[in-house]
Amino acid sequence: MNFDIIHARASTAAKNLKACEIELILALEDVERFKVYRKCGATSLFKYAICLLGFSESRAYDFIVAMRK
């Protein structure tokens, strides 16, 4: 592969990641607003993000903080 192809792939992946992160933050707003985490057996949005979505504690915290801004 040449430089331009590798760079284009990395750039596209970064754009896709940003879009997915925005979609996740919007979804977490609804999960919190409608207390979906409780219906799924979690005691908090934080526990929901860790146990049911599979995030590490630091990633769960980061997304929740971003969502609440």
C-alpha positions as CSV (number, residue, x, y, z in Angstrom):
1,M,0.0,0.0,0.0
2,N,1.1,3.5,-0.6
3,F,1.0,6.5,1.7
4,D,-2.1,8.1,0.2
5,I,-4.2,4.9,0.5
6,I,-3.2,4.3,4.1
7,H,-3.8,8.0,5.0
8,A,-7.2,7.9,3.3
9,R,-8.2,4.8,5.2
10,A,-7.1,6.3,8.5
11,S,-9.0,9.5,7.7
12,T,-12.2,7.7,6.8
13,A,-12.0,5.6,10.0
14,A,-11.5,8.7,12.1
15,K,-14.6,10.4,10.5
16,N,-16.6,7.2,11.1
17,L,-15.5,7.0,14.7
18,K,-16.6,10.6,15.3
19,A,-20.0,9.9,13.8
20,C,-20.4,6.7,15.9
21,E,-19.4,8.6,19.1
22,I,-22.1,11.3,18.4
23,E,-24.7,8.6,17.8
24,L,-23.7,6.8,21.1
25,I,-24.0,10.1,23.0
26,L,-27.4,10.7,21.6
27,A,-28.5,7.2,22.4
28,L,-27.1,7.5,26.0
29,E,-29.2,10.6,26.5
30,D,-32.3,8.5,25.7
31,V,-31.1,5.7,27.9
32,E,-30.9,8.1,30.8
33,R,-34.0,10.1,30.0
34,F,-36.2,7.0,29.8
35,K,-34.3,5.0,32.5
36,V,-33.7,2.2,30.0
37,Y,-30.7,1.1,32.1
38,R,-33.1,0.1,34.9
39,K,-35.2,-2.0,32.6
40,C,-32.1,-3.8,31.5
41,G,-31.2,-4.6,35.2
42,A,-28.5,-1.9,35.7
43,T,-28.6,0.4,38.8
44,S,-27.1,3.3,36.9
45,L,-26.2,4.6,33.5
46,F,-22.5,4.1,34.4
47,K,-23.1,0.4,35.3
48,Y,-25.2,0.0,32.1
49,A,-22.3,1.4,30.0
50,I,-19.8,-0.9,31.6
51,C,-21.8,-4.1,32.1
52,L,-24.2,-4.1,29.2
53,L,-22.3,-2.0,26.5
54,G,-18.9,-3.4,27.4
55,F,-17.0,-0.1,28.0
56,S,-14.1,0.3,30.3
57,E,-14.8,2.5,33.4
58,S,-12.8,5.3,31.8
59,R,-14.6,5.2,28.5
60,A,-18.0,4.9,30.2
61,Y,-17.2,8.0,32.3
62,D,-15.9,9.9,29.3
63,F,-19.1,9.3,27.3
64,I,-21.4,10.1,30.2
65,V,-19.6,13.3,30.9
66,A,-19.7,14.3,27.2
67,M,-23.5,13.4,27.1
68,R,-24.2,15.6,30.2
69,K,-22.5,18.7,28.8
